[in-house]
Amino acid sequence: MEKNESDIILQSMDLFMELGIKSVTMDDLSRKMGISKKTLYKYVNDKNELVDKVLTFSCECDAQEVDKICALGLNAIDEAYEISNFVIEHIRTMHPSVAFDLRKYHSEAWLKFKHMKQNKITNCFTNNIKKGIAEGLYRDNLAIPIIVNYYVNRFDLMFNEDLFPRDQFAPADIYLEIFRYHIRGIASEKGAIYLTQKMKKELKKSA
């Protein structure tokens, strides 16, 4: 990817995250970047293509960050917790309309992004569960494919406004509860004790 193209994608991503996607026009983007629309259209044919490139780039960056966490050598619960913290901070910086805008106005890019995310999350949590079983922190009788598929596919619930109206529930809070529910459901007795102690320490840190 050319430097100019990567700069355009980065700046577009920042603006989409800050203001939402539907509300940001190509005129807005060119003004914000200090370039002409003609220059912008050298790299993308239209907004749909730009959104697709932004999502692909975002997914690749997130995957790299998750890989860095997995390379730290943490135990399975700590690893899952750090990954969840990364995701939560990501969600908190995201404009609340982004997920809705993607599903409604850029459905092809959204489905491609969702598929990429699901593949990464599936691999990540499959490996995490196997590690947790080996460490004795997770139960050794888990049906891993069922648990992982269930965990991956319930993320859409965070953005379902029929279940969680935006004025009542923050997606980051929903995600944290999903994480806790997931770990408690798969933890062994040893893992449940460790998780309880860990959450007490984290609460003291945030107090």
Backbone bond lengths (Angstrom), bond angles and torsions (degrees), N, CA, C in turn:
res aa  C-N    CA-C-N  psi(-1)  N-CA   C-N-CA  omega(-1)  CA-C   N-CA-C  phi
1 M - - - 1.460 - - 1.535 110.28 -
2 E 1.344 117.65 130.40 1.454 121.06 178.73 1.516 110.70 -65.52
3 K 1.349 115.08 153.75 1.459 119.48 -179.48 1.525 111.28 -59.11
4 N 1.323 117.04 -44.67 1.459 119.62 -179.49 1.525 111.52 -61.04
5 E 1.326 115.35 -40.07 1.465 119.18 178.79 1.524 110.94 -66.27
6 S 1.322 117.40 -42.48 1.469 120.06 179.42 1.523 110.70 -64.58
7 D 1.339 117.35 -36.94 1.469 120.51 177.06 1.527 110.71 -63.17
8 I 1.327 116.41 -42.97 1.460 121.02 179.30 1.524 110.68 -62.31
9 I 1.327 116.42 -42.98 1.463 120.24 -179.38 1.530 110.68 -66.09
10 L 1.327 116.79 -42.98 1.468 120.47 179.33 1.519 111.71 -62.15
11 Q 1.320 115.98 -47.34 1.462 119.60 -178.56 1.530 111.49 -67.48
12 S 1.314 116.57 -36.51 1.465 120.41 176.42 1.524 110.35 -64.12
13 M 1.322 116.46 -44.17 1.454 120.85 179.32 1.525 110.78 -59.65
14 D 1.332 117.20 -44.67 1.466 121.22 179.23 1.526 110.96 -59.94
15 L 1.330 116.16 -43.11 1.460 119.87 -177.65 1.530 111.44 -70.56
16 F 1.329 117.21 -40.05 1.460 120.48 176.96 1.526 110.97 -62.26
17 M 1.326 116.26 -42.70 1.464 120.64 -179.49 1.528 111.25 -65.48
18 E 1.318 115.96 -34.32 1.464 120.56 -177.57 1.527 112.91 -79.32
19 L 1.325 117.32 -40.38 1.465 121.07 -169.94 1.527 114.26 -115.57
20 G 1.328 117.54 -7.25 1.454 119.93 -171.49 1.515 109.55 93.06
21 I 1.307 117.10 173.07 1.466 120.39 -174.97 1.525 112.01 -97.41
22 K 1.313 117.35 -45.68 1.470 120.31 -176.44 1.527 111.51 -61.10
23 S 1.330 116.85 -37.80 1.466 120.74 -174.17 1.522 113.30 -75.93
24 V 1.335 117.31 -13.18 1.469 121.01 -178.08 1.526 109.53 -98.09
25 T 1.320 116.67 120.14 1.463 121.51 179.77 1.527 110.40 -97.58
26 M 1.314 115.89 168.51 1.463 120.20 176.24 1.534 110.36 -64.97
27 D 1.335 116.35 -31.13 1.475 119.91 174.65 1.525 110.15 -63.46
28 D 1.332 116.27 -44.90 1.471 120.70 178.34 1.528 110.30 -57.81
29 L 1.322 115.34 -45.02 1.459 120.10 -177.11 1.525 111.58 -64.80
30 S 1.325 117.18 -44.38 1.469 119.75 -178.97 1.525 110.55 -65.30
31 R 1.350 117.35 -39.42 1.472 120.05 177.45 1.521 111.10 -64.42
32 K 1.328 115.81 -45.08 1.470 120.76 -178.86 1.529 111.13 -61.18
33 M 1.318 116.46 -37.69 1.464 120.74 -177.73 1.523 113.26 -85.42
34 G 1.339 115.64 -11.74 1.457 118.90 -179.24 1.516 112.88 71.90
35 I 1.336 115.57 31.68 1.462 120.63 178.50 1.520 108.87 -127.58
36 S 1.314 116.65 164.35 1.459 120.45 177.55 1.525 110.01 -80.40
37 K 1.320 115.75 158.44 1.465 119.19 175.61 1.527 110.53 -63.09
38 K 1.329 116.10 -31.37 1.458 119.94 178.23 1.526 110.39 -60.64
39 T 1.346 115.79 -41.95 1.473 119.82 177.71 1.520 110.54 -66.18
40 L 1.313 116.19 -41.59 1.471 120.59 179.33 1.527 110.52 -60.12
41 Y 1.330 116.14 -41.22 1.459 120.47 -177.86 1.530 113.04 -76.84
42 K 1.324 117.52 -2.54 1.458 120.13 170.83 1.530 110.83 -69.58
43 Y 1.334 115.53 -27.28 1.468 120.69 -173.44 1.530 113.77 -104.35
44 V 1.329 116.22 -23.30 1.469 120.04 177.94 1.524 109.36 -140.25
45 N 1.321 116.01 150.25 1.465 120.24 179.56 1.515 112.25 -81.19
46 D 1.333 115.71 -31.46 1.464 119.69 -178.20 1.531 108.82 -162.92
47 K 1.312 115.49 -178.40 1.464 120.61 -177.78 1.524 111.51 -65.89
48 N 1.322 116.89 -35.58 1.468 120.12 178.56 1.525 111.42 -57.68
49 E 1.331 115.32 -44.49 1.462 119.09 179.68 1.525 111.08 -66.89
50 L 1.332 116.10 -37.25 1.461 119.79 178.22 1.524 110.72 -63.87
51 V 1.314 116.51 -45.07 1.468 120.79 178.45 1.525 110.15 -59.98
52 D 1.326 116.88 -42.89 1.464 121.45 178.70 1.532 110.77 -59.90
53 K 1.339 116.95 -44.09 1.462 120.36 -179.80 1.524 111.53 -67.56
54 V 1.323 116.42 -38.02 1.465 120.62 178.22 1.533 110.30 -63.40
55 L 1.315 117.03 -45.01 1.469 120.82 -179.35 1.521 111.82 -65.44
56 T 1.334 116.33 -41.48 1.465 119.88 177.94 1.521 110.77 -62.39
57 F 1.326 116.36 -44.94 1.461 121.25 179.00 1.530 110.94 -63.34
58 S 1.328 116.18 -43.69 1.469 120.75 179.17 1.521 111.25 -60.72
59 C 1.327 116.43 -42.87 1.466 121.13 -179.68 1.528 110.62 -63.94
60 E 1.338 116.84 -41.40 1.462 120.85 179.10 1.526 111.46 -64.95
61 C 1.331 116.62 -41.63 1.476 120.74 178.67 1.519 110.96 -64.39
62 D 1.327 116.53 -43.85 1.465 120.70 179.46 1.528 110.90 -62.22
63 A 1.328 116.04 -40.67 1.464 120.31 179.72 1.525 110.83 -62.30
64 Q 1.335 116.38 -39.51 1.465 120.47 178.57 1.528 111.05 -64.33
65 E 1.338 116.55 -40.94 1.470 120.37 179.68 1.526 110.98 -66.34
66 V 1.314 116.70 -40.74 1.468 120.52 178.09 1.525 110.33 -64.75
67 D 1.325 117.02 -40.62 1.469 120.69 177.78 1.528 111.00 -61.12
68 K 1.333 116.46 -37.27 1.471 120.32 178.00 1.528 110.60 -63.49
69 I 1.321 116.37 -41.21 1.470 120.31 178.29 1.528 109.93 -64.41
70 C 1.325 116.34 -43.53 1.468 120.26 -178.59 1.529 111.91 -65.86
71 A 1.331 116.77 -23.69 1.471 120.89 -179.52 1.529 112.54 -83.49
72 L 1.334 117.96 -2.49 1.467 120.94 -177.04 1.530 113.08 -76.61
73 G 1.324 116.34 -16.23 1.464 119.40 179.48 1.515 113.77 78.59
74 L 1.334 117.86 25.50 1.467 121.68 178.89 1.523 109.82 -75.39
75 N 1.334 116.18 161.86 1.459 117.35 172.77 1.531 108.48 -71.40
76 A 1.318 116.34 169.49 1.468 120.93 -170.21 1.527 112.73 -61.01
77 I 1.326 117.75 -41.17 1.466 120.37 -178.45 1.522 110.81 -69.46
78 D 1.327 117.29 -44.46 1.461 120.43 177.56 1.525 111.07 -62.50
79 E 1.319 116.43 -40.37 1.460 121.01 178.97 1.530 110.52 -62.04
80 A 1.330 116.57 -48.43 1.467 120.59 179.53 1.526 110.87 -62.44
81 Y 1.326 116.06 -36.96 1.467 120.70 179.52 1.531 111.09 -65.98
82 E 1.320 117.23 -44.34 1.471 120.71 179.89 1.527 111.05 -65.88
83 I 1.314 117.16 -38.95 1.469 120.21 176.33 1.522 109.88 -62.67
84 S 1.336 115.70 -42.45 1.460 119.76 179.03 1.521 111.53 -64.09
85 N 1.331 117.38 -39.47 1.472 120.33 176.99 1.525 110.85 -60.81
86 F 1.330 116.21 -41.90 1.465 120.57 178.10 1.528 110.51 -60.55
87 V 1.330 116.27 -46.24 1.463 120.59 -179.57 1.523 111.08 -64.29
88 I 1.330 116.68 -42.27 1.465 121.39 -178.95 1.525 111.35 -61.60
89 E 1.330 117.21 -44.61 1.467 120.33 178.39 1.518 110.49 -63.55
90 H 1.316 116.35 -36.54 1.467 121.78 177.34 1.528 109.68 -62.87
91 I 1.314 116.79 -45.69 1.467 121.75 -178.85 1.524 110.55 -64.54
92 R 1.329 116.55 -39.72 1.466 120.19 -177.07 1.522 113.17 -65.30
93 T 1.338 117.07 -26.49 1.461 120.41 179.86 1.529 112.16 -89.87
94 M 1.317 116.45 -0.56 1.462 121.21 -175.94 1.522 110.87 -93.59
95 H 1.317 116.37 131.81 1.460 120.38 176.29 1.526 109.09 -58.59
96 P 1.336 118.00 137.83 1.470 120.36 -173.92 1.521 115.20 -61.71
97 S 1.333 117.96 -19.26 1.467 119.62 -177.78 1.525 113.41 -89.11
98 V 1.342 117.78 -6.29 1.472 120.38 -172.58 1.528 112.15 -57.53
99 A 1.315 117.32 -50.53 1.470 120.17 -177.28 1.527 110.67 -62.56
100 F 1.326 117.05 -41.73 1.470 120.77 178.84 1.522 110.83 -63.92
101 D 1.340 116.03 -45.70 1.467 120.57 -179.98 1.524 111.11 -59.25
102 L 1.318 116.28 -42.33 1.463 120.41 -178.98 1.521 111.33 -63.37
103 R 1.315 116.41 -48.40 1.463 119.99 -177.33 1.528 111.69 -63.88
104 K 1.347 116.97 -37.65 1.462 120.43 -173.84 1.526 113.19 -85.80
105 Y 1.345 117.13 -40.81 1.464 119.79 -170.26 1.532 114.19 -109.13
106 H 1.323 116.73 -14.89 1.471 120.07 -178.54 1.528 109.00 -139.09
107 S 1.325 115.30 56.02 1.464 120.59 -170.46 1.533 112.98 -63.57
108 E 1.329 117.40 -37.31 1.469 119.42 -179.85 1.527 111.29 -65.17
109 A 1.337 116.16 -44.54 1.463 120.16 177.95 1.526 110.23 -64.50
110 W 1.329 116.51 -38.74 1.462 121.23 179.82 1.527 111.17 -63.61
111 L 1.328 117.14 -44.10 1.463 120.56 -179.48 1.529 111.33 -65.98
112 K 1.334 116.60 -39.18 1.464 120.73 177.01 1.530 110.11 -63.69
113 F 1.338 116.28 -45.49 1.459 122.12 179.21 1.528 110.49 -62.30
114 K 1.319 115.71 -45.02 1.465 120.83 -179.66 1.524 111.02 -61.13
115 H 1.335 116.23 -40.89 1.468 120.59 179.30 1.533 110.44 -64.39
116 M 1.333 117.04 -43.91 1.465 120.75 178.70 1.525 110.88 -61.99
117 K 1.333 115.94 -43.83 1.462 120.76 179.48 1.517 111.28 -63.01
118 Q 1.318 115.24 -44.59 1.464 119.23 -178.46 1.520 111.56 -61.33
119 N 1.327 116.72 -40.89 1.472 120.30 178.71 1.521 110.83 -62.05
120 K 1.344 115.86 -44.63 1.459 119.99 -179.20 1.518 111.15 -66.29
121 I 1.323 116.84 -45.25 1.466 120.57 -178.90 1.520 110.47 -65.69
122 T 1.335 116.91 -39.13 1.464 120.88 178.64 1.528 110.74 -59.62
123 N 1.327 116.69 -48.37 1.470 120.27 179.65 1.525 111.11 -64.46
124 C 1.331 115.07 -43.92 1.466 120.33 -176.82 1.522 111.74 -61.97
125 F 1.330 116.54 -48.31 1.464 118.92 -175.71 1.520 112.66 -79.65
126 T 1.315 117.47 -24.19 1.465 118.87 171.90 1.524 109.67 -63.77
127 N 1.333 116.12 -47.02 1.467 120.39 178.22 1.520 111.50 -64.50
128 N 1.341 116.25 -37.91 1.465 119.71 -179.88 1.526 111.37 -64.64
129 I 1.324 116.34 -41.61 1.464 119.51 -179.82 1.530 110.52 -66.42
130 K 1.321 116.61 -42.36 1.468 119.64 177.98 1.530 110.53 -60.83
131 K 1.327 116.63 -40.80 1.470 120.56 177.87 1.524 110.26 -63.71
132 G 1.340 116.63 -44.99 1.458 120.56 -178.86 1.512 113.29 -62.78
133 I 1.331 116.21 -36.91 1.465 120.30 176.75 1.529 109.88 -65.11
134 A 1.331 116.09 -44.27 1.469 120.50 179.83 1.514 111.93 -63.12
135 E 1.336 116.43 -31.52 1.463 121.18 -179.61 1.527 113.20 -86.12
136 G 1.329 115.94 -6.42 1.464 119.97 -178.66 1.515 113.24 79.25
137 L 1.321 117.74 9.88 1.466 121.04 -179.61 1.523 112.47 -88.62
138 Y 1.333 117.01 -22.18 1.457 122.35 177.02 1.524 108.61 -115.90
139 R 1.319 115.76 153.98 1.464 120.65 178.62 1.530 110.20 -61.76
140 D 1.322 116.05 145.41 1.469 119.80 -176.24 1.526 113.57 -90.21
141 N 1.340 117.11 4.34 1.468 120.15 -179.15 1.528 111.36 -112.75
142 L 1.326 117.03 26.52 1.459 121.17 -175.84 1.530 111.50 -76.87
143 A 1.324 116.02 139.40 1.469 121.66 171.80 1.530 106.49 -88.08
144 I 1.318 115.82 87.36 1.469 121.27 -168.44 1.532 113.37 -56.39
145 P 1.336 120.54 -48.42 1.476 119.09 -178.90 1.530 113.25 -58.89
146 I 1.322 117.21 -38.68 1.468 120.97 179.97 1.524 110.14 -65.82
147 I 1.327 116.47 -46.98 1.462 121.01 -178.02 1.528 111.13 -63.88
148 V 1.313 115.97 -45.03 1.470 119.58 -178.55 1.526 110.98 -65.62
149 N 1.334 117.64 -44.75 1.466 120.37 178.69 1.523 111.59 -60.76
150 Y 1.311 115.83 -40.51 1.467 120.32 179.17 1.526 110.01 -65.79
151 Y 1.339 116.53 -45.07 1.465 121.30 -178.77 1.522 111.17 -62.72
152 V 1.318 116.73 -44.71 1.468 121.25 -177.91 1.525 111.20 -64.55
153 N 1.314 116.71 -44.44 1.467 119.97 -171.16 1.520 114.24 -83.06
154 R 1.303 118.51 -8.42 1.463 117.69 177.65 1.522 112.59 -88.58
155 F 1.348 117.77 -0.83 1.457 119.77 179.37 1.523 112.17 -66.20
156 D 1.319 116.60 -27.57 1.465 119.11 176.91 1.523 111.50 -60.47
157 L 1.333 116.20 -24.06 1.465 119.88 -179.40 1.528 111.73 -61.75
158 M 1.336 117.08 -29.63 1.462 120.53 -178.70 1.518 112.03 -59.31
159 F 1.329 116.07 -31.12 1.456 121.02 -174.55 1.527 112.66 -107.26
160 N 1.342 115.99 11.48 1.460 120.61 177.29 1.526 108.71 -86.35
161 E 1.327 115.21 105.45 1.465 119.25 -174.03 1.522 113.38 -73.95
162 D 1.331 117.55 -15.82 1.460 119.23 173.80 1.530 110.14 -68.86
163 L 1.328 115.23 -37.05 1.471 119.99 179.00 1.528 112.04 -86.21
164 F 1.334 115.85 -40.77 1.460 121.12 -175.22 1.534 110.47 -131.14
165 P 1.343 117.25 82.36 1.468 120.00 178.49 1.528 111.00 -55.61
166 R 1.334 116.11 137.76 1.462 120.42 -174.33 1.524 113.39 -62.01
167 D 1.333 116.74 -26.98 1.461 118.89 -178.71 1.527 112.25 -80.40
168 Q 1.337 116.28 -4.44 1.469 120.34 180.00 1.525 113.32 -118.33
169 F 1.328 117.15 -28.18 1.460 120.28 -174.57 1.529 110.37 -131.73
170 A 1.319 116.58 131.14 1.462 121.62 174.95 1.531 108.45 -90.68
171 P 1.349 117.98 131.92 1.471 119.78 -179.86 1.524 113.50 -54.06
172 A 1.331 117.72 -35.38 1.468 120.19 -180.00 1.533 110.79 -63.83
173 D 1.338 117.01 -39.25 1.465 120.77 178.39 1.529 110.55 -67.56
174 I 1.330 115.72 -39.45 1.470 119.73 178.16 1.524 109.96 -62.55
175 Y 1.325 115.98 -44.28 1.463 120.44 -179.48 1.529 111.29 -60.05
176 L 1.341 116.36 -43.23 1.464 120.14 -179.53 1.520 110.88 -61.39
177 E 1.324 116.88 -41.16 1.462 119.72 178.77 1.530 111.06 -67.21
178 I 1.333 116.72 -37.56 1.468 119.93 176.57 1.528 110.27 -61.50
179 F 1.339 115.65 -42.04 1.464 120.05 178.86 1.537 111.12 -61.54
180 R 1.325 116.35 -49.44 1.472 120.07 -179.22 1.524 110.84 -60.37
181 Y 1.320 115.23 -43.44 1.464 120.67 179.63 1.527 110.27 -60.55
182 H 1.336 115.57 -42.93 1.468 121.49 -179.81 1.523 111.84 -62.08
183 I 1.328 116.43 -50.42 1.466 119.81 -176.38 1.522 111.15 -66.06
184 R 1.321 117.12 -43.19 1.472 119.30 179.88 1.522 110.76 -63.64
185 G 1.319 116.26 -31.81 1.461 119.69 -178.93 1.515 113.51 -71.93
186 I 1.335 117.59 -28.35 1.470 119.83 -176.42 1.528 112.75 -106.87
187 A 1.328 116.97 -7.46 1.468 119.97 -174.97 1.530 112.00 -71.09
188 S 1.320 114.84 144.35 1.470 121.15 168.87 1.533 107.25 -76.86
189 E 1.307 115.97 178.46 1.472 118.81 176.82 1.533 110.12 -59.65
190 K 1.323 115.47 -42.56 1.467 120.99 177.73 1.532 110.56 -61.65
191 G 1.334 116.44 -42.83 1.461 120.94 -179.55 1.510 112.26 -67.37
192 A 1.333 117.54 -38.21 1.461 121.47 179.69 1.531 110.66 -64.34
193 I 1.328 115.98 -40.55 1.473 120.10 177.64 1.529 109.73 -64.43
194 Y 1.330 115.73 -44.50 1.471 120.16 -179.81 1.529 110.71 -62.40
195 L 1.329 116.84 -43.62 1.465 121.04 -179.15 1.530 110.60 -63.05
196 T 1.339 117.32 -43.00 1.461 120.78 179.43 1.531 110.81 -60.71
197 Q 1.327 116.02 -45.15 1.467 120.06 178.86 1.528 110.97 -63.70
198 K 1.327 115.72 -40.62 1.463 120.42 -179.21 1.521 111.00 -64.29
199 M 1.323 117.34 -45.11 1.458 120.40 -178.25 1.527 111.46 -65.93
200 K 1.331 117.07 -33.50 1.465 120.10 175.59 1.529 110.64 -64.12
201 K 1.344 115.92 -42.79 1.468 119.95 178.43 1.530 110.74 -64.61
202 E 1.332 117.02 -40.80 1.468 120.50 -179.20 1.525 110.64 -66.61
203 L 1.327 116.97 -35.91 1.472 120.34 177.86 1.521 111.01 -65.57
204 K 1.341 116.19 -38.83 1.476 120.27 178.18 1.525 110.62 -65.10
205 K 1.349 116.27 -38.73 1.460 120.57 178.68 1.529 111.97 -61.85
206 S 1.325 115.24 -39.11 1.467 120.04 -175.49 1.518 113.01 -86.34
207 A 1.336 116.38 -8.30 1.471 119.94 -178.13 1.532 111.08 -72.07
